[in-house]
């Protein structure tokens, strides 16, 4: 994986020292809260309902065991023994004190981590497919490009005060697991007829209060133009993006208000000015960065494992885990394993310090020291020999990460909601927990099949509800929590925004409503292979609406 | 009935204005304000506490008394006063049952 060079290390250490001084000046009174707040936000430190919250960047969701152990140490030493993996592949600590944050950042810098650009109107952590570098269907590993974008966007002087935050996602496979079409810039790796690598480029996707699917602005952007073209997009956005209204400031609004063709013309004009300049990517530099992401030496093994087959025959929980939590690896005899951070009735994305240590041990012992965080709030061991699965599973069972539910109805994305977040209008986590309990029976969730439920506790949509097959948005109505349901969202290569199905439900009613929708799907599906989303797309909202509200 | 709440600067802990401009961690110890003048005076004390670097972002909240116990009227503030509903062992709620 990527290793800091001297420049990176010096940069992060300088920034840590700078923030330590800013905290000192705040506590001594040299800085007012108004002066300090933007500085702490630039270092990922928010003030939430109960305490400060520190959001630590995990670039493209990749980390090693040493880094994971450091996160465990921070959770144990400076927090309350747990952290929360986010929908942007980062981790949040919910209880650090202001006086401890300089020390936390120092400790993070020791393992090449930081909290820079995890907040504020800048280019945020670039996210990527969590199976990058391992997936059988991959054209190329997207992470070298994500790293190049990270280096380009880190403290970019021109783009540190954008109209609003800016999110980039990249996937290296035709099947999009990184939700690229709902990002400000979405990049999908592709090969042209000559076999050269390039990118399909989407601009102006996003969720929040005005959800939009990104519009394609390039069918094939050559690799060497990645930075110049990104810079051109950002320049056009920085110049024309609205600054008069925070809610209309994202690039998606600019795309919508300007019109795609005009905006494309603006981007292309800017691109022409700079494409042969300093931002043209030298091939040697791309290859140099790519060496950091060189896959481990994996000698091909038998495509099936007798150990796995034997265990499957006698252990239904293991069989379910194998059925749902493995992703095909490009090397025979290996697999990518999803460790479920969605135990039945548990809190989506939360990991205790002990669990983080176990993940680090497993990565070191069985997975070539590589760990990924998925935007679906799970943890991935990307390179695992099939023969090692029974031993890994035994450890996961003991530590609460063995639920065979990846991609199923209990693998719910949920934002922190009103249990933590100062912006929330309702709770998310308890709804996720109740749905998980309702559908948690193994046979039942296996029978329901692929179904993505995503829950947000406010209109800002951190829980990605717009792109849930079933989306749930928590609002406040007359002082009570109230949940609006959307159907038909999706965040893959056929992205779609869910449609509001009708009037919302109280907290007491919402889980029953979800069950009605699921039962309706089960009655309507033509076979077990037809997923919830397939049925919704085939039949539309009417049968679901009628099931929820009766014939109106 | 209202009380003044804020977060403590140094660690972010939720606090309430107690007697004589002190800042207490439990809402049961908060000073209850009955009228506009009291609220204005309490907010002035809050502004002083901000200047003195004790707290940030003080504001008034509605409270109700249930079975002799003071609690916030709004759900959001109930959660602030107690802790995350998903972690009964964390936050102020854990102390009260201890």
Boltz contact constraints between the chains, C-beta under 6 A:
constraints:
  - contact:
      token1: [A, 29]
      token2: [B, 53]
      max_distance: 6.0
  - contact:
      token1: [A, 33]
      token2: [B, 56]
      max_distance: 6.0
  - contact:
      token1: [A, 47]
      token2: [B, 7]
      max_distance: 6.0
  - contact:
      token1: [A, 47]
      token2: [B, 12]
      max_distance: 6.0
  - contact:
      token1: [A, 49]
      token2: [B, 80]
      max_distance: 6.0
  - contact:
      token1: [A, 50]
      token2: [B, 14]
      max_distance: 6.0
  - contact:
      token1: [A, 50]
      token2: [B, 91]
      max_distance: 6.0
  - contact:
      token1: [A, 51]
      token2: [B, 12]
      max_distance: 6.0
  - contact:
      token1: [A, 52]
      token2: [B, 12]
      max_distance: 6.0
  - contact:
      token1: [A, 80]
      token2: [B, 90]
      max_distance: 6.0
  - contact:
      token1: [A, 97]
      token2: [B, 11]
      max_distance: 6.0
  - contact:
      token1: [A, 98]
      token2: [B, 10]
      max_distance: 6.0
  - contact:
      token1: [A, 99]
      token2: [B, 10]
      max_distance: 6.0
  - contact:
      token1: [A, 347]
      token2: [B, 86]
      max_distance: 6.0
  - contact:
      token1: [A, 418]
      token2: [B, 79]
      max_distance: 6.0
  - contact:
      token1: [A, 419]
      token2: [B, 84]
      max_distance: 6.0
  - contact:
      token1: [A, 419]
      token2: [B, 85]
      max_distance: 6.0
  - contact:
      token1: [A, 419]
      token2: [B, 86]
      max_distance: 6.0
  - contact:
      token1: [A, 429]
      token2: [B, 86]
      max_distance: 6.0
